[in-house]
Amino acid sequence: MSIKTLRKRIALVAVSALGVGLLSVAPANAAAADMTIGTNGAAANVAVGTCASFGLISGTGAVAADATPTSGVMYDSGTIAVLVDDGAAGKEVVTVSGGTITSFNTGGTAPVLTGLTTIGIDQGDGNFCFLVKPNSGATSVTIRSFTGATAKTSTTGGTATDRVVFTVTTVANAGTFSPGNSFVKIAASAATAAADITDNADATGYVANGGTGYIRFALFDVNGLAMSSSTIVSASATGGAVVSFDNATFAASVQSTYSAGTYGNVYVKQGTSNAPVSAAQVTLTVGASATPFAVKGFKIVGDVDKIELSAASRGLTGGANADAFYLAVKDSAGNLIANITPTVAGSSINASVTTVTPAASSASDVTAQAFTCSTTRGTSTITYTRTNSRLQTITSNALPVVCAGDPYKYTASLDAATYKQGSIATLTITATDLDGKPVSDYSKLGTVAKPLSITCGTQMTAVTAPVNNSDTFSSGVKTYKYAVGTTAGSYNCVVDLAAWNSASTPQAAITIPYTIQGDGSISNAEVLASIVKLIAAINKQIAALQKSLKR
């Protein structure tokens, strides 16, 4: 656990430099070989029953294992009270660095103090408490415990078990604001307790029209103590936004005291009702400092001003079509508005399109919409409407949509008859429904029962392999890319969409011939053919010569 986290978990009532602090509480004995740091008292107390520290800011309680030490913070005028349990077998030895052991007390046999930095007991000697003061100029004090040592005066042979490290600070730093120790973040709601603001993880700065944005903050000094309730905090906003500390009085710039003493909120709104604030900047400063403690950005959207429908897919008859088109809702500045669900105009529904299902808009992107087609192929025009906060009816653009059928007929072709070696070929498959129109964008080229088959021989390698029961048409077309091989010759591609070959369709597998050109060099076949021709010519000449000699 970090020092910073520990600081924020301590009680937010600070222990004064003079030691006026929490009531002393006798800590319970920890597990074997554990150390416990006594809570603050009015003065340091070494009695085992009331082992109390003085001037600690954090780090009291049971000490963690040596491998993951406890962290704490103390004043340089403070005193650490350490209670040691004697439950471990053999010798228990505690060492101090950066500080000095000033006194000790025990409920049994007195421990052995060696050089004011090492103290030890044996099993059965009884629990003991000792006090540690930071050395002059020390920036930290480390206290470690060891078990199984060979003597009470040294850690030799022992195993490190527990460790605590205190950072030493000065009283003069009390009340000095520390941005590094403090927290501030954009949140989805206001903080209502100190536990609501313990990190700097911003939520989105999006604010709906008429809504409120929130900044939570918690202010701490360089010692990790809460700033006093008299600390002055200022907030200002740009871009037409207004801010408030009490969610009642809003202005472009406000000032308040850190009244809660443990946390605070800044409330952010649009300065003019229904008007967008596309890029508001909210600045927080603490005290008289001219340097901002934090600057946070907000986008406050205005009233609904425009509804846009786009990118319609060709729906498939006889079912619902998800992601069939897209919705964007915008304000007068063009900002996307979230969580607006428009109404479907009655004219959108007809014999082909039986249902349109609006989905809420988004502030980050367009959102997918759906419509359902009957078994009747045809078209419709989808329109959305919305009554905004000003009681204006906003109507979208009219988006034409189609309900198409599955493939009734398909064709396939390559983009060339002849290819150079190593070139890229494009195979195009085009399908139409029973009306001769492009098939739906939900029609698959192959199914599990009747898979898609494209074979082009060894000289065509798919750049993106066809995927059965997944690939669909787009406006009735599907293309595939192939890398052409290096062996010249004549070949064929065979395209078979078995799912759409039947007795009721004029369709069967399609064969597409193609040729790969040679690279210009003479092949072995060409050399052999030339030799054959040469031999034939020689034989012909010999025969002619023999014939002339017989005369």
C-alpha positions in Angstrom: 0.0 0.0 0.0 1.5 3.4 -1.0 2.2 6.2 1.4 -0.3 8.3 -0.4 -3.1 5.8 0.1 -2.3 5.4 3.8 -2.4 9.2 4.3 -5.9 9.4 2.9 -7.2 6.6 5.1 -6.1 8.2 8.4 -8.4 10.2 10.5 -8.7 13.7 9.0 -8.4 15.4 12.4 -4.7 16.3 12.5 -2.4 15.8 15.4 -0.9 19.1 16.3 2.8 19.7 16.5 2.5 20.0 20.2 1.2 16.5 20.5 -2.5 17.2 21.2 -3.9 14.2 19.5 -6.1 11.2 19.7 -6.7 9.4 23.0 -4.2 6.7 23.7 -5.4 3.2 22.9 -3.5 0.1 23.9 -3.0 -1.9 20.8 -3.9 -5.6 20.7 -1.0 -8.0 20.5 -0.2 -9.0 16.9 0.6 -12.4 15.7 4.0 -14.0 16.6 6.9 -11.7 15.9 4.6 -8.8 14.7 5.2 -5.2 15.7 2.4 -2.8 16.4 2.8 1.0 16.3 0.9 2.7 19.1 -1.7 5.4 18.3 -1.1 9.0 19.2 -1.5 10.1 22.8 -1.2 13.4 24.6 2.4 12.4 25.1 4.6 9.4 24.3 3.9 6.5 26.7 6.2 3.5 27.1 4.0 1.4 29.4 3.1 -1.9 27.8 -0.6 -1.5 28.5 -0.8 2.0 27.1 2.1 2.0 24.5 1.4 5.4 22.8 3.1 7.4 20.1 3.3 11.2 19.8 3.2 13.4 16.6 2.6 10.6 14.1 0.6 11.6 11.0 0.0 8.0 9.7 1.3 4.5 10.0 -0.1 3.4 13.4 -1.4 -0.1 13.9 -0.1 -3.6 13.0 3.1 -3.6 10.9 3.2 -5.5 7.6 5.7 -8.1 6.5 9.3 -7.1 5.8 8.8 -7.8 2.0 5.9 -5.3 1.8 6.6 -2.8 4.6 4.1 -0.5 6.2 4.6 3.2 5.4 4.0 6.1 7.7 4.6 9.9 8.1 5.6 11.7 11.3 6.8 15.0 12.5 10.5 15.5 13.3 9.4 16.3 16.9 7.4 13.1 17.2 8.0 9.8 18.9 7.2 6.3 17.7 6.0 3.8 20.3 6.6 0.2 19.2 4.9 -2.8 20.9 6.7 -6.1 20.3 5.1 -9.5 20.8 7.3 -12.3 22.2 5.5 -15.2 20.7 8.2 -16.3 18.2 10.5 -19.1 19.1 14.1 -18.1 20.1 15.5 -14.6 20.1 13.6 -11.6 18.7 15.6 -8.6 17.7 14.4 -5.2 16.5 16.7 -2.7 14.7 16.2 1.0 14.1 17.9 3.2 11.4 17.4 6.9 11.1 16.3 7.1 14.7 17.3 6.3 18.3 15.7 4.1 20.9 15.1 6.4 23.9 13.4 4.2 26.4 11.7 0.8 26.9 9.4 -1.0 29.2 8.3 -4.7 29.5 5.8 -6.9 31.2 8.5 -9.5 31.9 12.2 -9.9 31.6 13.8 -6.6 30.5 15.1 -6.7 26.8 18.7 -6.1 26.0 19.4 -2.6 24.4 22.5 -2.5 22.2 23.9 0.8 21.0 20.5 2.6 21.1 19.6 1.1 17.7 19.1 -2.6 18.5 16.9 -4.2 21.1 16.1 -7.9 21.7 14.3 -10.4 24.0 14.0 -14.1 24.2 10.8 -16.2 24.0 9.0 -16.0 27.3 10.5 -12.7 28.3 7.2 -11.0 27.8 5.9 -8.3 25.5 7.7 -4.9 25.5 7.3 -1.4 24.3 10.1 1.0 23.3 10.2 4.6 22.0 12.0 5.9 18.9 12.9 9.5 18.1 14.1 10.6 14.7 17.8 11.6 14.5 18.5 15.2 13.7 18.2 15.9 10.0 16.8 12.4 9.3 14.3 12.2 6.4 13.1 8.7 7.4 13.1 6.2 10.2 13.0 2.4 9.5 12.1 -0.2 12.1 12.6 -3.9 11.4 12.0 -7.1 13.4 13.9 -10.4 13.1 13.2 -13.8 14.6 15.5 -16.7 15.3 18.6 -14.7 16.0 21.5 -16.3 17.8 21.6 -13.5 20.5 19.4 -10.6 21.8 22.1 -8.1 20.7 22.3 -8.9 17.0 20.3 -10.0 14.0 22.9 -12.6 13.1 21.1 -15.9 12.2 17.7 -14.1 12.3 15.0 -13.9 9.6 13.5 -10.5 8.8 9.8 -10.6 9.6 8.2 -7.1 9.8 9.2 -3.6 8.7 7.8 0.0 8.9 9.3 3.1 7.3 8.3 6.5 8.5 8.9 9.6 6.4 10.0 12.5 8.6 8.5 16.0 8.0 8.5 19.3 9.8 5.8 21.1 11.6 6.5 24.1 9.4 5.0 22.3 6.5 1.6 21.8 8.1 -1.1 23.5 6.1 1.1 24.0 3.0 -1.1 22.9 0.1 0.3 19.9 -1.9 -1.3 19.2 -5.4 0.6 15.9 -5.4 -1.1 14.7 -2.2 -4.5 16.0 -3.2 -7.2 14.5 -5.5 -9.4 16.0 -8.2 -11.5 14.3 -10.9 -14.5 14.5 -13.1 -17.2 12.2 -11.7 -20.7 11.0 -12.6 -22.1 12.5 -9.4 -21.2 14.7 -6.4 -19.1 13.4 -3.6 -21.0 12.9 -0.3 -18.2 11.5 1.8 -14.4 11.6 1.9 -14.3 8.1 0.6 -15.8 9.3 -2.6 -12.6 11.1 -3.7 -9.5 9.0 -3.2 -8.1 9.0 -6.8 -7.7 11.1 -9.9 -9.5 8.8 -12.4 -11.7 11.1 -14.6 -15.1 10.0 -15.8 -16.3 11.4 -19.1 -16.7 15.2 -19.3 -20.0 14.8 -21.3 -23.0 16.6 -19.8 -26.5 16.3 -21.2 -28.6 19.3 -22.2 -30.0 20.8 -18.9 -27.8 18.5 -16.9 -24.9 19.0 -14.4 -21.3 18.0 -14.6 -19.3 17.2 -11.4 -15.8 17.7 -10.2 -14.9 16.1 -6.9 -11.8 17.3 -5.0 -10.0 16.6 -1.7 -7.2 18.9 -0.5 -4.2 17.8 1.5 -1.0 19.5 2.7 2.5 18.3 2.2 2.2 16.1 5.2 -0.9 14.3 3.8 -3.2 16.0 6.3 -6.5 17.6 5.2 -6.4 21.3 4.5 -8.3 23.4 7.0 -11.9 24.4 6.4 -10.8 28.0 6.0 -8.8 27.2 2.9 -10.0 29.4 -0.1 -10.9 27.5 -3.3 -11.7 29.2 -6.6 -13.3 27.8 -9.7 -13.9 29.4 -13.1 -15.3 28.2 -16.5 -14.9 29.2 -20.1 -16.9 28.6 -23.3 -20.3 29.6 -21.9 -20.3 27.2 -18.9 -21.0 28.3 -15.3 -19.8 26.8 -12.1 -20.9 26.5 -8.4 -19.6 25.1 -5.1 -23.1 24.7 -3.6 -25.2 23.6 -6.7 -27.3 26.7 -6.2 -25.4 29.9 -7.1 -23.8 29.6 -10.5 -21.5 32.0 -12.3 -18.5 32.0 -14.7 -16.2 32.4 -11.7 -16.9 31.5 -8.0 -15.0 31.3 -4.7 -15.6 29.5 -1.5 -13.9 28.1 1.6 -13.1 24.4 1.8 -16.0 24.1 4.2 -16.3 20.3 4.4 -12.6 20.0 5.4 -12.5 16.6 3.9 -13.9 16.9 0.3 -15.6 19.4 -2.0 -17.5 19.5 -5.3 -17.7 21.9 -8.3 -20.9 21.8 -10.2 -20.8 22.6 -13.9 -23.8 23.7 -16.2 -24.4 25.4 -19.5 -24.8 29.2 -19.0 -27.7 29.5 -21.4 -30.5 27.0 -21.4 -30.5 24.5 -24.3 -27.3 26.1 -25.7 -24.3 23.8 -26.4 -21.0 24.4 -24.8 -18.7 22.3 -27.0 -15.4 22.9 -25.1 -15.8 24.2 -21.6 -12.6 24.5 -19.5 -13.1 24.5 -15.7 -10.1 25.7 -13.7 -9.6 25.2 -9.9 -7.1 27.2 -7.8 -6.3 26.9 -4.1 -5.5 29.8 -1.8 -3.8 32.8 -3.3 -1.9 30.8 -5.9 -2.1 31.9 -9.5 -1.2 28.4 -10.6 -4.2 26.2 -11.3 -4.7 23.1 -9.1 -6.5 21.4 -12.0 -8.1 22.2 -15.4 -10.9 19.9 -16.5 -12.7 19.8 -19.8 -16.4 19.4 -20.4 -18.7 19.1 -23.4 -22.2 20.2 -22.5 -24.5 19.4 -25.4 -27.5 21.6 -26.3 -31.0 20.7 -27.3 -31.8 18.3 -30.1 -31.4 20.2 -33.4 -30.9 17.5 -36.0 -31.5 13.7 -36.5 -29.5 11.9 -39.2 -30.2 8.5 -40.6 -27.5 6.9 -42.8 -25.9 3.8 -44.4 -29.0 1.6 -45.0 -28.4 -2.0 -45.7 -30.5 -4.1 -48.0 -32.8 -6.0 -45.6 -33.7 -9.7 -46.0 -37.3 -10.6 -46.4 -38.9 -12.7 -43.7 -37.0 -11.5 -40.7 -35.4 -8.9 -38.5 -32.3 -7.1 -39.8 -29.9 -5.9 -37.2 -27.4 -3.1 -37.9 -29.6 -2.2 -40.9 -28.9 1.6 -40.7 -27.4 4.2 -38.4 -28.6 7.1 -36.2 -26.9 10.3 -35.1 -28.6 13.0 -33.0 -26.9 16.4 -32.9 -27.3 19.8 -31.3 -27.0 23.1 -33.1 -23.1 23.0 -32.8 -23.0 19.5 -34.4 -22.2 17.7 -31.1 -23.5 14.1 -30.9 -26.1 13.8 -28.2 -26.5 10.6 -26.1 -29.5 8.7 -24.9 -32.1 10.1 -27.3 -34.5 7.5 -28.7 -36.6 9.0 -31.5 -40.0 7.9 -32.6 -40.6 6.1 -35.9 -42.9 8.0 -38.3 -46.0 6.0 -39.2 -45.2 6.4 -42.9 -42.1 4.2 -42.5 -44.3 1.1 -42.1 -45.8 -0.7 -45.2 -46.3 -4.1 -46.6 -42.6 -4.8 -46.9 -41.2 -3.1 -43.8 -43.4 -4.2 -40.9 -41.3 -2.9 -37.9 -38.6 -0.4 -37.2 -36.8 -0.6 -33.8 -35.1 2.7 -32.7 -32.1 2.4 -30.4 -30.8 5.2 -28.3 -28.2 7.6 -29.7 -24.6 7.9 -28.5 -22.3 10.8 -27.8 -19.3 9.0 -29.3 -20.5 7.5 -32.6 -23.6 6.6 -34.7 -25.7 3.8 -33.3 -27.1 0.8 -35.2 -30.8 0.6 -35.9 -32.9 -2.4 -37.0 -36.0 -3.0 -39.2 -38.0 -6.1 -39.9 -39.1 -7.2 -43.4 -42.2 -9.2 -44.3 -42.0 -11.9 -46.9 -42.9 -9.3 -49.5 -40.0 -7.8 -51.4 -40.2 -4.1 -51.7 -39.1 -0.7 -50.4 -39.9 1.9 -47.8 -38.7 5.2 -46.5 -37.8 5.4 -42.8 -38.2 8.7 -40.9 -37.6 9.5 -37.2 -39.0 12.3 -35.2 -38.3 13.9 -31.8 -39.9 16.7 -29.8 -37.1 18.6 -28.1 -37.0 20.6 -24.9 -38.2 23.7 -26.7 -41.3 21.7 -27.9 -40.0 21.7 -31.5 -40.6 18.6 -33.6 -37.3 17.6 -35.2 -37.7 15.3 -38.2 -34.9 13.2 -39.7 -34.0 12.8 -43.3 -36.1 10.2 -45.1 -33.9 7.1 -45.6 -34.9 4.7 -48.4 -34.6 1.0 -47.4 -35.1 -2.2 -49.3 -36.4 -5.6 -48.4 -34.7 -8.0 -50.9 -34.6 -11.8 -51.3 -31.9 -14.4 -51.3 -30.0 -15.3 -54.5 -32.1 -16.7 -57.3 -29.4 -16.3 -59.9 -25.7 -15.6 -59.6 -22.7 -15.0 -61.9 -19.0 -15.0 -61.4 -16.1 -13.5 -63.3 -12.4 -12.6 -63.1 -11.3 -9.1 -63.8 -9.0 -10.3 -66.6 -8.6 -13.3 -68.9 -4.8 -13.3 -68.7 -2.6 -12.4 -65.8 1.1 -11.7 -65.4 3.0 -13.8 -62.9 2.7 -12.6 -59.3 -0.2 -10.1 -60.1 -3.4 -9.8 -58.1 -6.7 -11.1 -59.5 -10.2 -10.1 -58.4 -13.0 -12.6 -58.5 -16.5 -11.0 -58.5 -19.7 -12.9 -57.6 -22.9 -11.1 -58.4 -26.3 -12.3 -57.2 -29.9 -11.2 -57.9 -33.2 -12.2 -56.3 -36.3 -13.5 -58.0 -37.1 -9.9 -59.1 -33.7 -9.5 -60.8 -32.7 -7.0 -58.1 -29.5 -7.2 -56.0 -29.9 -9.7 -53.1 -30.0 -8.6 -49.5 -26.9 -7.7 -47.5 -27.8 -10.5 -45.1 -27.7 -13.3 -47.7 -24.8 -15.7 -47.2 -22.8 -17.2 -50.0 -22.7 -20.6 -48.2 -24.3 -22.4 -45.3 -23.3 -25.2 -43.0 -25.4 -27.7 -44.9 -24.4 -26.4 -48.3 -21.0 -24.7 -48.1 -19.5 -22.2 -50.4 -16.8 -23.6 -52.8 -14.3 -21.6 -54.8 -11.4 -23.6 -56.4 -8.9 -21.9 -58.8 -6.1 -24.5 -58.9 -2.7 -24.2 -57.5 -1.9 -20.9 -59.2 -4.4 -18.8 -57.3 -3.8 -18.1 -53.6 -6.6 -16.3 -51.7 -5.4 -13.1 -50.2 -8.4 -13.3 -47.8 -9.8 -16.7 -47.8 -13.6 -17.1 -48.2 -15.4 -18.0 -45.0 -18.4 -20.3 -45.3 -21.6 -19.5 -43.3 -20.2 -16.0 -42.7 -19.5 -14.1 -46.0 -22.4 -12.0 -47.2 -23.2 -9.9 -50.3 -23.0 -6.1 -50.3 -25.6 -4.6 -52.7 -25.6 -8.0 -54.5 -21.8 -8.2 -54.9 -19.0 -10.1 -53.2 -15.4 -9.9 -54.3 -12.3 -11.9 -53.4 -8.6 -11.1 -54.1 -6.1 -13.8 -55.2 -2.4 -13.8 -55.7 -1.5 -15.2 -59.1 1.2 -17.9 -59.3 4.4 -18.1 -61.4 3.7 -21.1 -63.6 2.6 -20.1 -67.0 -0.4 -22.0 -68.5 -4.1 -22.2 -68.8 -6.3 -22.8 -65.7 -9.9 -22.6 -64.4 -11.7 -21.2 -61.4 -14.9 -23.0 -60.4 -17.4 -21.1 -58.3 -20.1 -23.2 -56.7 -22.7 -21.6 -54.3 -24.4 -24.9 -53.5 -26.9 -23.2 -51.2 -28.4 -21.5 -54.2 -28.3 -24.3 -56.7 -31.6 -26.1 -57.0 -34.2 -27.3 -59.4 -36.1 -24.1 -58.8 -33.2 -21.8 -59.8 -31.5 -21.4 -63.2 -28.2 -22.0 -61.5 -25.2 -24.3 -61.3 -21.4 -24.1 -60.6 -19.6 -21.6 -62.9 -16.3 -22.3 -64.6 -14.1 -19.3 -65.4 -11.0 -19.9 -67.5 -7.8 -17.8 -67.1 -4.3 -17.8 -68.4 -1.0 -17.0 -66.8 1.6 -15.5 -69.1 5.2 -16.7 -69.3 8.1 -14.4 -68.2 9.5 -14.3 -71.8 12.2 -17.0 -71.3 12.2 -20.2 -73.5 10.6 -23.1 -71.6 11.8 -26.8 -71.9 8.6 -27.6 -73.7 9.4 -24.9 -76.3 12.9 -26.2 -76.7 11.7 -29.8 -77.2 9.1 -28.6 -79.7 11.8 -26.8 -81.7 14.0 -30.0 -81.7 11.1 -32.1 -82.9 10.4 -29.6 -85.7 14.2 -29.5 -86.7 14.4 -33.3 -86.8 11.3 -33.4 -89.0 12.8 -30.8 -91.3 16.1 -32.8 -91.6 14.2 -36.0 -92.2 12.3 -34.3 -95.0 15.5 -33.0 -96.6 17.1 -36.5 -96.4 14.1 -38.0 -98.1 14.2 -35.5 -100.9 18.0 -36.1 -101.4 17.5 -39.8 -101.6 14.7 -39.4 -104.1 16.9 -37.2 -106.3 19.8 -39.7 -106.2 17.6 -42.5 -107.5 17.0 -40.6 -110.6 
